Amino acid sequence: MTKITFSVIKADVGGFVGHSSMHKSLMEKAEELLEAAQAQGLIVDFHVTSCGDDLELIMTHRRGVDNEEIHRLAWDIFAICTEVARQLKLYGAGQDLLADAFSGNIKGMGPGVAEMEFEERKAEPVIVFMADKTSAGAWNLPLYKMFADPFNTAGLVIAPTMHAGFRFEVHDVKEHKRVFFSCPEELYDLLVFIGAPSRYAVKAVYAKDGEIAAVSSTQRLALIAGRYVGKDDPVCVVRCQGQFPAVGEVLEPFTMAHLVEGWMRGSHHGPLMPVPIHEATPSRFDGPPRVIALGFQLADGHLIGPRDMFADPSFDEARRRCNFIADYLRGQGPFEPHRLPMDEMEYTTLPQVMERLKERWEDLPE
């Protein structure tokens, strides 16, 4: 059987209103363009959605990861939707498009990318997580809990297909390096790094036989642009059941409301709130950060779904907890730890202020 490629590519091409949501005209244009690509045989199937002010393209095809035609298709869609956004005078139109023209691969050009290629199983459930107002490292804790924490994932203890554990691919987003950790035997080494999500991000997770289990986008916009242009708003694709965690085990980490970077101006810590699609419209202090989860069953590359996985009252308590945490953190205003540490503010106005005041600093008297 020919392998299927599951690609999720996203970009902020214009917000409605401010950074809070997506105008329907952008999604309609993206659907129109993807329908044409499907008719031409470039892709097998697609789904268009949004999380906050990010346009999310979910596509299946048989061309493999990092395919130039697929990446060019996504880039062209984002560029065309940017023109629609400019006509509507939407906020931050095209802010994630950091290049003037496509150059063979969309990676490093602004949009976030998560892709995996695999041979479709007899039953292939896949969950796509999409976040807004947060950074690429936001998936570190959930992916750890899904694939390495037996208190979260019972299958690690009682399922013979999972008992051997998983292998994590971790990227150093500042030095552009990667390392692999085999768990559970290297669990503590893994945590040394992924506990610092501003620099180290889980890119992918594999079963011990090499089968891909999960993949995330690790693009850091500020590192690419050299300035603050918006938060990364990452995506993550997770395969479920069989030799992978069950759907419920994959969703369970998001009941925690863990703290992530992002929120207002990308410069604050805030709780990651799991919400149904219609509530992925962050507005309070441009937040709190949101995450949505769309579930699909694959059938010969076709997307059966989606099912809105967080449209479930069992996540109500997580949402309530997020609001409580948000109240507490907002009370700290511009003070750390609500505001990010100084070394994470290097792409904001702080360097300009420090430069302007550098001559006023005096040596302490002896």
Contacts in CASP RR format, 6 or more apart in sequence:
PFRMAT RR
TARGET T0000
AUTHOR 0000-0000-0000
METHOD contacts of the structure
MODEL  1
MTKITFSVIKADVGGFVGHSSMHKSLMEKAEELLEAAQAQGLIVDFHVTS
CGDDLELIMTHRRGVDNEEIHRLAWDIFAICTEVARQLKLYGAGQDLLAD
AFSGNIKGMGPGVAEMEFEERKAEPVIVFMADKTSAGAWNLPLYKMFADP
FNTAGLVIAPTMHAGFRFEVHDVKEHKRVFFSCPEELYDLLVFIGAPSRY
AVKAVYAKDGEIAAVSSTQRLALIAGRYVGKDDPVCVVRCQGQFPAVGEV
LEPFTMAHLVEGWMRGSHHGPLMPVPIHEATPSRFDGPPRVIALGFQLAD
GHLIGPRDMFADPSFDEARRRCNFIADYLRGQGPFEPHRLPMDEMEYTTL
PQVMERLKERWEDLPE
1 119 0 8 1.000
1 120 0 8 1.000
2 62 0 8 1.000
3 62 0 8 1.000
3 64 0 8 1.000
3 117 0 8 1.000
3 118 0 8 1.000
3 119 0 8 1.000
3 120 0 8 1.000
4 44 0 8 1.000
4 60 0 8 1.000
4 61 0 8 1.000
4 62 0 8 1.000
4 117 0 8 1.000
4 118 0 8 1.000
4 119 0 8 1.000
4 120 0 8 1.000
4 298 0 8 1.000
4 301 0 8 1.000
5 60 0 8 1.000
5 61 0 8 1.000
5 62 0 8 1.000
5 63 0 8 1.000
5 64 0 8 1.000
5 65 0 8 1.000
5 67 0 8 1.000
5 70 0 8 1.000
5 115 0 8 1.000
5 116 0 8 1.000
5 117 0 8 1.000
6 58 0 8 1.000
6 59 0 8 1.000
6 60 0 8 1.000
6 115 0 8 1.000
6 116 0 8 1.000
6 117 0 8 1.000
6 118 0 8 1.000
6 126 0 8 1.000
6 237 0 8 1.000
6 298 0 8 1.000
7 57 0 8 1.000
7 58 0 8 1.000
7 59 0 8 1.000
7 60 0 8 1.000
7 61 0 8 1.000
7 65 0 8 1.000
7 70 0 8 1.000
7 74 0 8 1.000
7 113 0 8 1.000
7 114 0 8 1.000
7 115 0 8 1.000
8 56 0 8 1.000
8 57 0 8 1.000
8 58 0 8 1.000
8 59 0 8 1.000
8 113 0 8 1.000
8 114 0 8 1.000
8 115 0 8 1.000
8 128 0 8 1.000
8 130 0 8 1.000
8 217 0 8 1.000
8 235 0 8 1.000
8 237 0 8 1.000
9 57 0 8 1.000
9 59 0 8 1.000
9 71 0 8 1.000
9 74 0 8 1.000
9 106 0 8 1.000
9 111 0 8 1.000
9 112 0 8 1.000
9 113 0 8 1.000
9 114 0 8 1.000
10 51 0 8 1.000
10 54 0 8 1.000
10 55 0 8 1.000
10 56 0 8 1.000
10 57 0 8 1.000
10 111 0 8 1.000
10 112 0 8 1.000
10 130 0 8 1.000
10 217 0 8 1.000
10 233 0 8 1.000
10 235 0 8 1.000
11 54 0 8 1.000
11 55 0 8 1.000
11 74 0 8 1.000
11 78 0 8 1.000
11 94 0 8 1.000
11 96 0 8 1.000
11 97 0 8 1.000
11 110 0 8 1.000
11 111 0 8 1.000
11 112 0 8 1.000
12 19 0 8 1.000
12 53 0 8 1.000
12 54 0 8 1.000
12 55 0 8 1.000
12 92 0 8 1.000
12 94 0 8 1.000
12 95 0 8 1.000
12 96 0 8 1.000
12 230 0 8 1.000
12 233 0 8 1.000
13 26 0 8 1.000
13 55 0 8 1.000
13 78 0 8 1.000
13 81 0 8 1.000
13 82 0 8 1.000
13 85 0 8 1.000
13 93 0 8 1.000
13 94 0 8 1.000
13 95 0 8 1.000
13 96 0 8 1.000
13 97 0 8 1.000
14 22 0 8 1.000
14 23 0 8 1.000
14 26 0 8 1.000
14 53 0 8 1.000
14 82 0 8 1.000
14 85 0 8 1.000
14 90 0 8 1.000
14 91 0 8 1.000
14 92 0 8 1.000
14 93 0 8 1.000
14 94 0 8 1.000
14 95 0 8 1.000
15 21 0 8 1.000
15 22 0 8 1.000
15 23 0 8 1.000
15 53 0 8 1.000
15 85 0 8 1.000
15 90 0 8 1.000
15 91 0 8 1.000
15 92 0 8 1.000
15 93 0 8 1.000
16 22 0 8 1.000
16 23 0 8 1.000
16 53 0 8 1.000
16 88 0 8 1.000
16 90 0 8 1.000
16 91 0 8 1.000
17 91 0 8 1.000
18 53 0 8 1.000
18 90 0 8 1.000
18 91 0 8 1.000
18 92 0 8 1.000
19 52 0 8 1.000
19 53 0 8 1.000
19 91 0 8 1.000
19 92 0 8 1.000
19 133 0 8 1.000
19 282 0 8 1.000
19 286 0 8 1.000
20 52 0 8 1.000
20 53 0 8 1.000
20 281 0 8 1.000
20 282 0 8 1.000
20 283 0 8 1.000
20 286 0 8 1.000
21 50 0 8 1.000
21 52 0 8 1.000
21 53 0 8 1.000
21 281 0 8 1.000
22 50 0 8 1.000
22 52 0 8 1.000
22 53 0 8 1.000
22 54 0 8 1.000
22 55 0 8 1.000
23 85 0 8 1.000
23 88 0 8 1.000
23 90 0 8 1.000
25 84 0 8 1.000
25 88 0 8 1.000
26 50 0 8 1.000
26 55 0 8 1.000
26 81 0 8 1.000
26 84 0 8 1.000
26 85 0 8 1.000
26 90 0 8 1.000
27 48 0 8 1.000
27 49 0 8 1.000
27 50 0 8 1.000
27 55 0 8 1.000
29 77 0 8 1.000
29 80 0 8 1.000
29 81 0 8 1.000
29 84 0 8 1.000
30 48 0 8 1.000
30 55 0 8 1.000
30 57 0 8 1.000
30 77 0 8 1.000
30 81 0 8 1.000
31 46 0 8 1.000
31 48 0 8 1.000
33 73 0 8 1.000
33 76 0 8 1.000
33 77 0 8 1.000
33 80 0 8 1.000
34 43 0 8 1.000
34 46 0 8 1.000
34 48 0 8 1.000
34 57 0 8 1.000
34 59 0 8 1.000
34 73 0 8 1.000
34 77 0 8 1.000
35 46 0 8 1.000
37 43 0 8 1.000
37 46 0 8 1.000
37 73 0 8 1.000
38 44 0 8 1.000
38 45 0 8 1.000
38 46 0 8 1.000
42 61 0 8 1.000
42 63 0 8 1.000
42 69 0 8 1.000
42 70 0 8 1.000
42 73 0 8 1.000
43 59 0 8 1.000
43 60 0 8 1.000
43 61 0 8 1.000
43 70 0 8 1.000
43 73 0 8 1.000
44 60 0 8 1.000
44 61 0 8 1.000
44 62 0 8 1.000
44 300 0 8 1.000
44 301 0 8 1.000
44 302 0 8 1.000
45 59 0 8 1.000
45 60 0 8 1.000
45 301 0 8 1.000
45 302 0 8 1.000
45 303 0 8 1.000
46 57 0 8 1.000
46 58 0 8 1.000
46 59 0 8 1.000
46 60 0 8 1.000
46 303 0 8 1.000
47 58 0 8 1.000
47 294 0 8 1.000
47 296 0 8 1.000
47 303 0 8 1.000
47 305 0 8 1.000
47 306 0 8 1.000
48 55 0 8 1.000
48 56 0 8 1.000
48 57 0 8 1.000
48 58 0 8 1.000
49 56 0 8 1.000
49 58 0 8 1.000
49 130 0 8 1.000
49 277 0 8 1.000
49 292 0 8 1.000
49 294 0 8 1.000
49 306 0 8 1.000
50 56 0 8 1.000
50 280 0 8 1.000
51 130 0 8 1.000
51 131 0 8 1.000
51 132 0 8 1.000
51 233 0 8 1.000
51 277 0 8 1.000
51 280 0 8 1.000
51 290 0 8 1.000
51 291 0 8 1.000
51 292 0 8 1.000
52 132 0 8 1.000
52 133 0 8 1.000
52 280 0 8 1.000
52 281 0 8 1.000
52 282 0 8 1.000
52 290 0 8 1.000
53 91 0 8 1.000
53 132 0 8 1.000
54 130 0 8 1.000
54 132 0 8 1.000
54 233 0 8 1.000
55 78 0 8 1.000
55 81 0 8 1.000
56 128 0 8 1.000
56 130 0 8 1.000
56 235 0 8 1.000
57 74 0 8 1.000
57 77 0 8 1.000
58 128 0 8 1.000
58 294 0 8 1.000
58 296 0 8 1.000
58 303 0 8 1.000
59 70 0 8 1.000
59 74 0 8 1.000
60 298 0 8 1.000
60 301 0 8 1.000
60 302 0 8 1.000
60 303 0 8 1.000
61 67 0 8 1.000
61 70 0 8 1.000
63 69 0 8 1.000
63 70 0 8 1.000
64 70 0 8 1.000
64 115 0 8 1.000
64 117 0 8 1.000
65 115 0 8 1.000
65 116 0 8 1.000
65 117 0 8 1.000
66 105 0 8 1.000
66 107 0 8 1.000
66 115 0 8 1.000
68 104 0 8 1.000
68 105 0 8 1.000
71 102 0 8 1.000
71 104 0 8 1.000
71 105 0 8 1.000
71 106 0 8 1.000
71 107 0 8 1.000
71 113 0 8 1.000
72 102 0 8 1.000
72 104 0 8 1.000
72 106 0 8 1.000
74 106 0 8 1.000
74 111 0 8 1.000
75 97 0 8 1.000
75 102 0 8 1.000
75 106 0 8 1.000
75 109 0 8 1.000
75 111 0 8 1.000
76 102 0 8 1.000
78 94 0 8 1.000
78 96 0 8 1.000
78 97 0 8 1.000
78 111 0 8 1.000
79 97 0 8 1.000
82 93 0 8 1.000
82 94 0 8 1.000
82 97 0 8 1.000
85 92 0 8 1.000
85 93 0 8 1.000
85 94 0 8 1.000
86 93 0 8 1.000
95 229 0 8 1.000
95 230 0 8 1.000
96 110 0 8 1.000
96 111 0 8 1.000
96 112 0 8 1.000
96 221 0 8 1.000
96 229 0 8 1.000
96 230 0 8 1.000
97 109 0 8 1.000
97 110 0 8 1.000
97 111 0 8 1.000
98 108 0 8 1.000
98 109 0 8 1.000
98 110 0 8 1.000
98 221 0 8 1.000
98 224 0 8 1.000
98 225 0 8 1.000
98 229 0 8 1.000
99 109 0 8 1.000
99 110 0 8 1.000
102 109 0 8 1.000
103 109 0 8 1.000
106 112 0 8 1.000
106 113 0 8 1.000
107 113 0 8 1.000
107 219 0 8 1.000
108 219 0 8 1.000
108 224 0 8 1.000
109 224 0 8 1.000
110 219 0 8 1.000
110 221 0 8 1.000
110 224 0 8 1.000
110 225 0 8 1.000
111 219 0 8 1.000
112 217 0 8 1.000
112 219 0 8 1.000
112 232 0 8 1.000
112 233 0 8 1.000
112 234 0 8 1.000
112 235 0 8 1.000
113 217 0 8 1.000
113 219 0 8 1.000
113 235 0 8 1.000
114 215 0 8 1.000
114 216 0 8 1.000
114 217 0 8 1.000
114 234 0 8 1.000
114 235 0 8 1.000
114 236 0 8 1.000
114 237 0 8 1.000
115 215 0 8 1.000
115 237 0 8 1.000
116 204 0 8 1.000
116 212 0 8 1.000
116 214 0 8 1.000
116 215 0 8 1.000
116 237 0 8 1.000
116 239 0 8 1.000
117 212 0 8 1.000
118 211 0 8 1.000
118 212 0 8 1.000
118 239 0 8 1.000
120 298 0 8 1.000
120 300 0 8 1.000
120 301 0 8 1.000
121 242 0 8 1.000
123 241 0 8 1.000
123 297 0 8 1.000
124 239 0 8 1.000
124 297 0 8 1.000
124 298 0 8 1.000
125 239 0 8 1.000
125 240 0 8 1.000
125 241 0 8 1.000
125 247 0 8 1.000
125 295 0 8 1.000
125 296 0 8 1.000
125 297 0 8 1.000
126 237 0 8 1.000
126 238 0 8 1.000
126 239 0 8 1.000
126 240 0 8 1.000
126 295 0 8 1.000
126 296 0 8 1.000
126 297 0 8 1.000
126 298 0 8 1.000
127 237 0 8 1.000
127 238 0 8 1.000
127 240 0 8 1.000
127 247 0 8 1.000
127 250 0 8 1.000
127 251 0 8 1.000
127 293 0 8 1.000
127 294 0 8 1.000
127 295 0 8 1.000
127 296 0 8 1.000
127 309 0 8 1.000
128 235 0 8 1.000
128 236 0 8 1.000
128 237 0 8 1.000
128 293 0 8 1.000
128 294 0 8 1.000
128 295 0 8 1.000
128 296 0 8 1.000
128 306 0 8 1.000
129 139 0 8 1.000
129 142 0 8 1.000
129 235 0 8 1.000
129 236 0 8 1.000
129 237 0 8 1.000
129 238 0 8 1.000
129 291 0 8 1.000
129 292 0 8 1.000
129 293 0 8 1.000
130 233 0 8 1.000
130 235 0 8 1.000
130 236 0 8 1.000
130 280 0 8 1.000
130 291 0 8 1.000
130 292 0 8 1.000
130 293 0 8 1.000
130 294 0 8 1.000
131 138 0 8 1.000
131 233 0 8 1.000
131 234 0 8 1.000
131 235 0 8 1.000
131 260 0 8 1.000
131 272 0 8 1.000
131 289 0 8 1.000
131 290 0 8 1.000
131 291 0 8 1.000
131 292 0 8 1.000
132 233 0 8 1.000
132 280 0 8 1.000
132 282 0 8 1.000
132 289 0 8 1.000
132 290 0 8 1.000
132 291 0 8 1.000
133 231 0 8 1.000
133 233 0 8 1.000
133 262 0 8 1.000
133 263 0 8 1.000
133 266 0 8 1.000
133 282 0 8 1.000
133 286 0 8 1.000
133 287 0 8 1.000
133 288 0 8 1.000
133 289 0 8 1.000
133 290 0 8 1.000
134 231 0 8 1.000
134 232 0 8 1.000
134 233 0 8 1.000
134 234 0 8 1.000
134 260 0 8 1.000
134 261 0 8 1.000
134 262 0 8 1.000
134 263 0 8 1.000
134 272 0 8 1.000
134 289 0 8 1.000
134 291 0 8 1.000
135 197 0 8 1.000
135 198 0 8 1.000
135 220 0 8 1.000
135 231 0 8 1.000
135 232 0 8 1.000
135 234 0 8 1.000
135 260 0 8 1.000
135 261 0 8 1.000
135 262 0 8 1.000
135 266 0 8 1.000
136 173 0 8 1.000
136 197 0 8 1.000
136 201 0 8 1.000
136 216 0 8 1.000
136 217 0 8 1.000
136 218 0 8 1.000
136 219 0 8 1.000
136 220 0 8 1.000
136 232 0 8 1.000
136 234 0 8 1.000
137 197 0 8 1.000
137 198 0 8 1.000
137 200 0 8 1.000
137 201 0 8 1.000
137 202 0 8 1.000
137 218 0 8 1.000
137 234 0 8 1.000
137 260 0 8 1.000
137 261 0 8 1.000
138 197 0 8 1.000
138 234 0 8 1.000
138 260 0 8 1.000
138 261 0 8 1.000
138 272 0 8 1.000
138 289 0 8 1.000
138 291 0 8 1.000
139 201 0 8 1.000
139 202 0 8 1.000
139 216 0 8 1.000
139 234 0 8 1.000
139 236 0 8 1.000
140 194 0 8 1.000
140 195 0 8 1.000
140 197 0 8 1.000
140 200 0 8 1.000
140 201 0 8 1.000
140 202 0 8 1.000
141 194 0 8 1.000
141 195 0 8 1.000
141 197 0 8 1.000
141 253 0 8 1.000
141 256 0 8 1.000
141 258 0 8 1.000
142 236 0 8 1.000
142 253 0 8 1.000
142 254 0 8 1.000
142 258 0 8 1.000
143 168 0 8 1.000
143 202 0 8 1.000
143 205 0 8 1.000
143 214 0 8 1.000
143 216 0 8 1.000
143 236 0 8 1.000
144 190 0 8 1.000
144 191 0 8 1.000
144 194 0 8 1.000
144 202 0 8 1.000
145 152 0 8 1.000
145 153 0 8 1.000
145 252 0 8 1.000
145 253 0 8 1.000
145 256 0 8 1.000
146 152 0 8 1.000
146 153 0 8 1.000
146 205 0 8 1.000
146 214 0 8 1.000
146 238 0 8 1.000
146 245 0 8 1.000
146 249 0 8 1.000
146 250 0 8 1.000
146 252 0 8 1.000
146 253 0 8 1.000
147 153 0 8 1.000
147 165 0 8 1.000
147 166 0 8 1.000
147 168 0 8 1.000
147 183 0 8 1.000
147 205 0 8 1.000
147 213 0 8 1.000
147 214 0 8 1.000
147 245 0 8 1.000
148 156 0 8 1.000
148 165 0 8 1.000
148 166 0 8 1.000
148 168 0 8 1.000
148 183 0 8 1.000
148 184 0 8 1.000
148 187 0 8 1.000
148 190 0 8 1.000
149 156 0 8 1.000
150 156 0 8 1.000
150 157 0 8 1.000
152 249 0 8 1.000
152 252 0 8 1.000
152 253 0 8 1.000
153 162 0 8 1.000
153 245 0 8 1.000
153 249 0 8 1.000
153 252 0 8 1.000
154 249 0 8 1.000
155 162 0 8 1.000
155 163 0 8 1.000
155 245 0 8 1.000
155 246 0 8 1.000
155 249 0 8 1.000
156 162 0 8 1.000
156 163 0 8 1.000
156 165 0 8 1.000
156 184 0 8 1.000
157 163 0 8 1.000
159 242 0 8 1.000
161 242 0 8 1.000
161 243 0 8 1.000
162 243 0 8 1.000
162 244 0 8 1.000
162 245 0 8 1.000
164 207 0 8 1.000
164 208 0 8 1.000
165 183 0 8 1.000
165 184 0 8 1.000
165 207 0 8 1.000
165 208 0 8 1.000
166 183 0 8 1.000
166 205 0 8 1.000
166 206 0 8 1.000
166 207 0 8 1.000
166 208 0 8 1.000
166 213 0 8 1.000
167 180 0 8 1.000
167 181 0 8 1.000
167 182 0 8 1.000
167 183 0 8 1.000
167 205 0 8 1.000
167 206 0 8 1.000
167 207 0 8 1.000
167 208 0 8 1.000
167 210 0 8 1.000
168 180 0 8 1.000
168 181 0 8 1.000
168 183 0 8 1.000
168 190 0 8 1.000
168 194 0 8 1.000
168 202 0 8 1.000
168 204 0 8 1.000
168 205 0 8 1.000
169 178 0 8 1.000
169 179 0 8 1.000
169 180 0 8 1.000
169 202 0 8 1.000
169 203 0 8 1.000
169 204 0 8 1.000
169 205 0 8 1.000
169 206 0 8 1.000
170 178 0 8 1.000
170 179 0 8 1.000
170 180 0 8 1.000
170 181 0 8 1.000
170 190 0 8 1.000
170 193 0 8 1.000
170 194 0 8 1.000
170 200 0 8 1.000
170 201 0 8 1.000
170 202 0 8 1.000
170 203 0 8 1.000
171 177 0 8 1.000
171 178 0 8 1.000
171 200 0 8 1.000
171 201 0 8 1.000
171 202 0 8 1.000
171 203 0 8 1.000
171 218 0 8 1.000
172 178 0 8 1.000
172 179 0 8 1.000
172 199 0 8 1.000
172 200 0 8 1.000
173 199 0 8 1.000
173 200 0 8 1.000
173 201 0 8 1.000
173 218 0 8 1.000
173 220 0 8 1.000
173 223 0 8 1.000
174 199 0 8 1.000
174 223 0 8 1.000
178 203 0 8 1.000
179 193 0 8 1.000
181 187 0 8 1.000
181 189 0 8 1.000
181 190 0 8 1.000
182 208 0 8 1.000
183 190 0 8 1.000
193 200 0 8 1.000
194 200 0 8 1.000
194 201 0 8 1.000
194 202 0 8 1.000
197 260 0 8 1.000
197 261 0 8 1.000
198 261 0 8 1.000
198 344 0 8 1.000
201 216 0 8 1.000
201 218 0 8 1.000
202 216 0 8 1.000
203 215 0 8 1.000
203 216 0 8 1.000
203 218 0 8 1.000
204 212 0 8 1.000
204 213 0 8 1.000
204 214 0 8 1.000
204 215 0 8 1.000
204 216 0 8 1.000
205 212 0 8 1.000
205 213 0 8 1.000
205 214 0 8 1.000
205 215 0 8 1.000
206 212 0 8 1.000
206 213 0 8 1.000
207 213 0 8 1.000
207 243 0 8 1.000
207 244 0 8 1.000
209 243 0 8 1.000
211 243 0 8 1.000
212 239 0 8 1.000
213 238 0 8 1.000
213 239 0 8 1.000
213 244 0 8 1.000
214 236 0 8 1.000
214 237 0 8 1.000
214 238 0 8 1.000
214 239 0 8 1.000
215 236 0 8 1.000
215 237 0 8 1.000
216 234 0 8 1.000
216 235 0 8 1.000
216 236 0 8 1.000
216 237 0 8 1.000
217 232 0 8 1.000
217 234 0 8 1.000
217 235 0 8 1.000
217 236 0 8 1.000
218 234 0 8 1.000
219 232 0 8 1.000
219 234 0 8 1.000
220 232 0 8 1.000
221 229 0 8 1.000
221 230 0 8 1.000
221 231 0 8 1.000
221 232 0 8 1.000
222 228 0 8 1.000
222 229 0 8 1.000
222 230 0 8 1.000
222 347 0 8 1.000
225 347 0 8 1.000
226 347 0 8 1.000
227 347 0 8 1.000
228 265 0 8 1.000
228 266 0 8 1.000
228 267 0 8 1.000
228 347 0 8 1.000
228 348 0 8 1.000
230 266 0 8 1.000
231 261 0 8 1.000
231 262 0 8 1.000
231 266 0 8 1.000
238 244 0 8 1.000
238 245 0 8 1.000
238 250 0 8 1.000
240 246 0 8 1.000
240 247 0 8 1.000
240 248 0 8 1.000
240 250 0 8 1.000
241 247 0 8 1.000
244 250 0 8 1.000
247 309 0 8 1.000
251 293 0 8 1.000
251 309 0 8 1.000
251 310 0 8 1.000
254 272 0 8 1.000
254 274 0 8 1.000
254 291 0 8 1.000
254 293 0 8 1.000
254 310 0 8 1.000
254 315 0 8 1.000
254 318 0 8 1.000
255 274 0 8 1.000
255 314 0 8 1.000
255 315 0 8 1.000
255 317 0 8 1.000
255 318 0 8 1.000
256 318 0 8 1.000
257 271 0 8 1.000
257 272 0 8 1.000
257 273 0 8 1.000
257 318 0 8 1.000
257 321 0 8 1.000
257 322 0 8 1.000
257 325 0 8 1.000
258 271 0 8 1.000
258 272 0 8 1.000
259 269 0 8 1.000
259 270 0 8 1.000
259 271 0 8 1.000
259 272 0 8 1.000
259 325 0 8 1.000
260 269 0 8 1.000
260 270 0 8 1.000
260 271 0 8 1.000
260 272 0 8 1.000
260 289 0 8 1.000
261 268 0 8 1.000
261 269 0 8 1.000
261 340 0 8 1.000
261 344 0 8 1.000
262 268 0 8 1.000
262 269 0 8 1.000
262 270 0 8 1.000
262 289 0 8 1.000
262 340 0 8 1.000
263 269 0 8 1.000
263 270 0 8 1.000
263 285 0 8 1.000
263 286 0 8 1.000
263 287 0 8 1.000
263 288 0 8 1.000
263 289 0 8 1.000
264 285 0 8 1.000
264 286 0 8 1.000
264 287 0 8 1.000
265 286 0 8 1.000
265 348 0 8 1.000
266 340 0 8 1.000
267 339 0 8 1.000
267 340 0 8 1.000
267 344 0 8 1.000
267 345 0 8 1.000
267 348 0 8 1.000
268 285 0 8 1.000
268 329 0 8 1.000
268 338 0 8 1.000
268 339 0 8 1.000
268 340 0 8 1.000
269 329 0 8 1.000
269 337 0 8 1.000
269 338 0 8 1.000
269 339 0 8 1.000
269 340 0 8 1.000
270 288 0 8 1.000
270 289 0 8 1.000
270 325 0 8 1.000
270 326 0 8 1.000
270 329 0 8 1.000
270 338 0 8 1.000
271 288 0 8 1.000
271 289 0 8 1.000
271 321 0 8 1.000
271 322 0 8 1.000
271 325 0 8 1.000
271 326 0 8 1.000
271 329 0 8 1.000
272 288 0 8 1.000
272 289 0 8 1.000
272 290 0 8 1.000
272 291 0 8 1.000
272 322 0 8 1.000
273 288 0 8 1.000
273 289 0 8 1.000
273 290 0 8 1.000
273 291 0 8 1.000
273 318 0 8 1.000
273 319 0 8 1.000
273 322 0 8 1.000
274 290 0 8 1.000
274 291 0 8 1.000
274 292 0 8 1.000
274 293 0 8 1.000
274 310 0 8 1.000
274 315 0 8 1.000
274 318 0 8 1.000
274 319 0 8 1.000
275 290 0 8 1.000
275 291 0 8 1.000
275 292 0 8 1.000
275 310 0 8 1.000
275 315 0 8 1.000
275 319 0 8 1.000
276 292 0 8 1.000
276 308 0 8 1.000
276 310 0 8 1.000
276 311 0 8 1.000
277 292 0 8 1.000
277 294 0 8 1.000
277 308 0 8 1.000
277 311 0 8 1.000
279 290 0 8 1.000
280 290 0 8 1.000
280 292 0 8 1.000
281 290 0 8 1.000
282 288 0 8 1.000
282 289 0 8 1.000
282 290 0 8 1.000
284 326 0 8 1.000
285 326 0 8 1.000
285 330 0 8 1.000
287 326 0 8 1.000
288 322 0 8 1.000
288 323 0 8 1.000
288 325 0 8 1.000
288 326 0 8 1.000
291 310 0 8 1.000
292 308 0 8 1.000
292 310 0 8 1.000
293 308 0 8 1.000
293 309 0 8 1.000
293 310 0 8 1.000
294 305 0 8 1.000
294 306 0 8 1.000
294 307 0 8 1.000
294 308 0 8 1.000
294 309 0 8 1.000
295 305 0 8 1.000
295 306 0 8 1.000
295 307 0 8 1.000
295 309 0 8 1.000
296 303 0 8 1.000
296 304 0 8 1.000
296 305 0 8 1.000
296 306 0 8 1.000
296 307 0 8 1.000
297 304 0 8 1.000
297 305 0 8 1.000
298 304 0 8 1.000
329 338 0 8 1.000
330 338 0 8 1.000
331 338 0 8 1.000
332 338 0 8 1.000
332 339 0 8 1.000
333 339 0 8 1.000
339 345 0 8 1.000
342 350 0 8 1.000
END
